[in-house]
Structure formats: structure tokens, C-alpha cells
């Protein structure tokens, strides 16, 4: 159960929106197929590590694909949008029942957490105390 993994020096994690480039062989020709979606699970160790990516297709039908990161067919993985900071679990299977609007909350939560971290880091560099409530 890991929240983060790497593929060819590119680090991504559960909750990130990624674009997976995969080589597909049809008869004698090969082509590059791109699948873009949110990482909802990372399983396995080392060579057998798999990543489950989910996207919403036509007519609001969910499409999930499981990619083996050790496969030579996976050309590269691009991170489109960071969302790991907004995630509290290693498996996001509950996303299957959510709408696009509810899924966007993960990204907004990640944005808020990342901006608050940078603000507290900036304040500590200047020697000021960060704003916090005391009871």
C-alpha cells in the first residue's frame, strides 16, 4: 500500500491525474495510445507494480485500466495534475460512486494544503510565527 511511485524518474501518486503512453501492436504496425485519468490505486512491489487509472468516458461511463509499470509497453507517464496532497487513503475506490464535481474536491483540497504549507514555510523563513489559533 503505497501512496507514491516512480516510473522513469517521474514521481506520481494516488489522486494524481496522469497521462499514460502505451505502445499498442496491431498486426505489423505499432502505435502510441494515450490513456488519461486519475490514479485510484497502486499495488505491488518493484517489477510487479501495477497502477489503476480511471477516467470518465462518453455518456458518463467510468473506464478503468490497470497498467503494469514493469512492462516495456509503457513508454512514459506524464503527471497532468497533482492531487496526492488532497488524498487521505491509498485506495480511492469510493471515487467510482462520485460525480465529477465531487471528485474535483480532491484537487481543491490538495491545492489548499499545498498553499498553506508554502505560506507557513515562508513565514518560518522570515522568522515570523505562522497564524494559528490558541484556546
HUUR-V545390 format. One record per residue. N is the residue number from 1. RES is the residue in one letter. OMEGA is omega in degrees with one decimal (* if undefined). NEAR is the number of other ideal C-beta (glycine too) atoms within 10 Angstrom. D_CENTER is the distance of its C-alpha to the mean C-alpha in Angstrom with 1 decimal. Layout:
n=<N:N>
res=<RES:RES>
omega=<OMEGA:OMEGA>
near=<NEAR:NEAR>
d_center=<D_CENTER:D_CENTER>
This chain:
n=<1:2:3:4:5:6:7:8:9:10:11:12:13:14:15:16:17:18:19:20:21:22:23:24:25:26:27:28:29:30:31:32:33:34:35:36:37:38:39:40:41:42:43:44:45:46:47:48:49:50:51:52:53:54:55:56:57:58:59:60:61:62:63:64:65:66:67:68:69:70:71:72:73:74:75:76:77:78:79:80:81:82:83:84:85:86:87:88:89:90:91:92:93:94:95:96:97:98:99:100:101:102:103:104:105:106:107:108:109:110:111:112:113:114:115:116:117:118:119:120:121:122:123:124:125:126:127:128:129:130:131:132:133:134:135>
res=<X:X:X:X:X:X:X:X:X:X:X:X:X:X:X:X:X:X:X:X:X:X:X:X:X:X:X:X:X:X:X:X:X:X:X:X:X:X:X:X:X:X:X:X:X:X:X:X:X:X:X:X:X:X:X:X:X:X:X:X:X:X:X:X:X:X:X:X:X:X:X:X:X:X:X:X:X:X:X:X:X:X:X:X:X:X:X:X:X:X:X:X:X:X:X:X:X:X:X:X:X:X:X:X:X:X:X:X:X:X:X:X:X:X:X:X:X:X:X:X:X:X:X:X:X:X:X:X:X:X:X:X:X:X:X>
omega=<178.8:177.2:-175.9:175.7:177.8:173.3:-176.9:178.1:175.7:-177.1:176.6:-176.7:179.6:-178.9:178.4:172.3:-173.7:175.2:-176.6:178.3:-175.9:175.5:179.7:179.7:176.8:-174.3:-178.9:-175.2:172.1:178.5:-179.1:178.7:-177.5:177.2:-177.0:178.8:-178.2:176.0:-179.4:179.0:171.4:-177.9:172.7:-178.5:172.8:-173.6:-177.0:-176.8:179.0:-179.9:176.3:-178.5:-178.2:173.9:178.0:-178.1:-179.9:179.8:177.8:176.9:179.8:179.1:178.4:174.8:177.8:-178.2:174.1:-175.8:177.8:-177.3:176.2:179.1:177.7:-178.2:178.7:177.6:178.2:174.9:-178.9:-174.3:179.5:178.2:-175.6:-179.3:-179.3:-174.9:178.1:-175.4:179.2:177.7:-176.8:-178.1:179.0:178.1:-176.8:-177.6:-174.9:175.6:179.0:-179.3:-179.9:178.1:179.1:178.8:178.7:-178.5:178.8:177.5:178.1:-179.9:-179.9:-178.9:-179.5:179.9:178.7:177.1:-179.4:178.8:178.6:177.6:178.2:179.9:-179.6:176.7:-178.3:179.8:179.1:175.3:177.2:-178.7:176.2:-179.3:174.2:-179.4:*>
near=<9:13:14:13:19:12:17:9:5:12:12:22:21:24:26:23:20:22:14:21:14:17:13:10:9:7:5:5:7:11:9:10:12:11:15:12:20:23:27:21:20:20:15:14:7:7:9:10:17:15:24:19:22:18:14:14:9:6:5:8:8:13:12:14:13:10:20:14:19:13:11:7:13:17:13:13:23:13:16:13:13:16:26:19:19:17:19:9:13:16:14:21:11:10:16:10:8:14:9:8:7:11:17:12:11:24:18:11:16:19:15:12:13:14:11:12:11:10:12:14:10:11:13:11:8:7:6:9:9:11:8:6:4:3:2>
d_center=<14.4:12.0:9.1:8.5:9.8:11.4:12.7:15.7:15.2:11.7:9.5:5.8:4.6:4.4:3.9:1.9:4.5:5.9:9.6:11.2:14.9:17.1:20.9:22.9:26.6:29.0:32.6:33.4:30.7:27.1:24.6:21.0:18.8:15.5:13.0:10.4:8.2:5.4:4.3:7.2:8.8:9.7:13.5:16.3:17.6:18.4:19.4:18.6:14.9:13.1:9.6:9.8:8.3:10.0:11.6:14.9:17.8:21.4:23.3:20.2:19.7:16.4:15.5:13.6:13.7:13.5:13.3:15.3:14.2:17.9:19.1:20.9:20.0:16.4:17.4:14.3:10.5:9.9:7.3:8.6:7.4:6.4:6.0:6.3:10.0:10.5:9.6:12.8:12.2:10.9:11.1:10.4:13.3:14.9:12.7:15.1:17.9:16.6:17.3:15.3:17.0:16.0:12.3:12.8:14.0:10.6:10.2:13.9:13.9:11.4:13.8:16.8:15.9:15.2:18.4:20.4:19.6:20.8:23.9:24.9:24.5:26.7:29.2:29.5:30.2:33.0:34.5:34.1:32.9:29.9:30.7:30.6:32.8:35.3:37.3>
